[in-house]
Amino acid sequence: YAELKNDHKDLTEKISQNIEILHSAKQGPKSSTLMGLDRAFSRNTAAPADMDATGSMPFAMVDEITEASPAAEDGLQLGDQLVKFGSVESGENILSRLASEVHKSQDSATSVVVMRQGVLMNLFVTPRVWQGNGLLGCHFKIL
C-alpha cells in the first residue's frame, strides 16, 4: 500500500509540473524574461541575442514526450514551441514537412529553435531509432 501511495504521489507531482510547463508556454513571450536571461549556457542553448528572433512564430508545440527518448535526451521539453526544425518553419503542410525533415535527418544532429517560457533557444536534436516508437519519441501539436 505504501509503495502504491508513493507511486501515486510521484505521478501527481509529475502531472502538476507538466501542467505548469504547458501553462507557462501558452502565456507567450515576456520581454522581462528575455532581459533577465542568465548567461550560463550548455551545449544546447544560445542566448536570444545570438539568434535572429525577428519574425519567429512558433508553429508547433511538444505536447507529449517520452522519458529516455531521443527528443528528451537531446533537450526537448514538454511545452517547448517549435520555431524552426532543420529547414522547416511555419507555412503550408507543416505536419508532412516536419515528418519529412525528421526522416531526412535520421542519425544527423539537426538544429531546432524552440521558444521555452518566452525565451528562444537553439538545440541540436538527432532523430534516431530507439526502443520506442518513431525517431524522436515525442508528439507535436500544430499551433
C-alpha positions as CSV (number, residue, x, y, z in Angstrom):
1,Y,0.0,0.0,0.0
2,A,2.8,2.4,0.9
3,E,4.5,1.7,-2.4
4,L,1.4,2.5,-4.4
5,K,0.8,5.6,-2.4
6,N,4.4,6.8,-3.2
7,D,3.9,6.0,-6.9
8,H,0.6,8.0,-6.9
9,K,2.4,10.9,-5.2
10,D,5.2,10.8,-7.8
11,L,2.8,10.7,-10.7
12,T,0.7,13.6,-9.2
13,E,3.9,15.7,-8.9
14,K,4.9,15.0,-12.5
15,I,1.4,15.9,-13.7
16,S,1.5,19.1,-11.8
17,Q,4.9,20.1,-13.1
18,N,3.8,19.3,-16.7
19,I,0.7,21.4,-16.3
20,E,2.8,24.3,-15.1
21,I,5.1,24.0,-18.1
22,L,2.2,23.9,-20.5
23,H,0.5,26.8,-18.8
24,S,3.7,28.9,-18.9
25,A,4.3,28.1,-22.6
26,K,0.8,29.3,-23.5
27,Q,1.4,32.6,-21.8
28,G,3.7,33.6,-24.7
29,P,7.0,35.6,-24.7
30,K,7.7,38.1,-22.0
31,S,10.2,40.8,-22.6
32,S,11.2,40.8,-18.9
33,T,12.1,37.1,-19.2
34,L,14.4,37.9,-22.2
35,M,16.1,40.8,-20.4
36,G,16.8,38.7,-17.2
37,L,18.2,35.7,-19.0
38,D,21.1,34.1,-17.2
39,R,24.2,34.0,-19.4
40,A,25.4,30.4,-18.4
41,F,24.9,28.2,-21.5
42,S,25.1,24.5,-22.0
43,R,26.0,22.8,-25.3
44,N,22.4,23.0,-26.5
45,T,21.4,26.6,-25.7
46,A,22.0,30.0,-27.1
47,A,21.2,33.5,-26.0
48,P,18.3,35.3,-27.7
49,A,20.8,37.9,-28.9
50,D,22.8,35.2,-30.7
51,M,19.8,34.2,-32.8
52,D,17.7,36.0,-35.4
53,A,14.5,36.5,-33.3
54,T,12.7,38.7,-35.8
55,G,9.6,37.1,-37.2
56,S,9.9,34.0,-35.1
57,M,6.5,32.4,-34.8
58,P,6.1,29.0,-33.3
59,F,4.3,26.5,-35.5
60,A,4.1,23.5,-33.2
61,M,4.3,22.6,-29.5
62,V,5.7,19.5,-27.8
63,D,2.6,18.1,-26.1
64,E,3.9,14.6,-25.3
65,I,7.5,13.4,-24.7
66,T,8.7,10.0,-23.6
67,E,11.4,9.7,-21.0
68,A,14.7,8.3,-22.4
69,S,13.6,9.1,-25.9
70,P,16.0,10.9,-28.4
71,A,14.0,14.1,-28.0
72,A,14.2,14.0,-24.2
73,E,17.9,13.1,-24.2
74,D,18.7,15.9,-26.6
75,G,17.0,18.5,-24.5
76,L,13.4,19.0,-25.9
77,Q,10.9,19.5,-23.1
78,L,7.2,19.3,-22.7
79,G,5.7,22.7,-23.7
80,D,8.6,23.7,-26.0
81,Q,7.2,25.6,-29.0
82,L,9.0,24.9,-32.3
83,V,10.0,27.9,-34.3
84,K,12.3,26.1,-36.7
85,F,13.2,22.4,-37.1
86,G,16.0,21.9,-39.6
87,S,14.7,23.8,-42.6
88,V,11.1,23.7,-41.6
89,E,9.5,26.9,-40.4
90,S,5.8,28.0,-40.4
91,G,3.8,27.7,-43.6
92,E,1.7,25.2,-45.6
93,N,1.6,21.4,-44.9
94,I,3.6,21.7,-41.7
95,L,3.0,18.2,-40.4
96,S,4.1,16.5,-43.6
97,R,7.1,18.8,-44.0
98,L,8.1,18.2,-40.4
99,A,7.8,14.4,-40.7
100,S,9.9,14.5,-43.9
101,E,12.6,16.6,-42.2
102,V,12.7,14.2,-39.3
103,H,13.2,11.2,-41.6
104,K,15.7,13.0,-43.8
105,S,17.7,14.0,-40.7
106,Q,17.8,10.4,-39.2
107,D,21.1,9.9,-37.3
108,S,22.2,13.5,-38.0
109,A,22.2,16.4,-35.5
110,T,19.6,18.8,-36.6
111,S,19.3,22.4,-35.4
112,V,16.0,23.1,-33.7
113,V,14.9,26.6,-32.5
114,V,12.4,26.4,-29.7
115,M,10.6,29.0,-27.6
116,R,10.7,27.9,-23.9
117,Q,8.9,30.1,-21.4
118,G,9.3,33.1,-23.7
119,V,13.0,32.6,-24.5
120,L,14.3,31.4,-27.8
121,M,16.8,28.5,-27.5
122,N,18.8,26.6,-30.1
123,L,19.0,22.8,-29.6
124,F,20.5,20.0,-31.6
125,V,18.3,17.0,-31.9
126,T,19.3,13.7,-33.5
127,P,16.3,11.7,-34.8
128,R,17.3,8.0,-34.4
129,V,15.9,4.5,-33.9
130,W,15.4,3.7,-30.2
131,Q,13.4,1.3,-28.1
132,G,10.1,3.3,-28.5
133,N,8.0,4.5,-31.4
134,G,9.2,7.0,-34.0
135,L,12.6,8.6,-34.4
136,L,12.1,11.3,-31.7
137,G,9.8,9.9,-29.1
138,C,7.6,13.0,-28.8
139,H,4.4,14.4,-30.3
140,F,3.9,17.8,-31.7
141,K,0.7,19.7,-31.6
142,I,0.4,22.1,-34.6
143,L,-0.4,25.6,-33.5
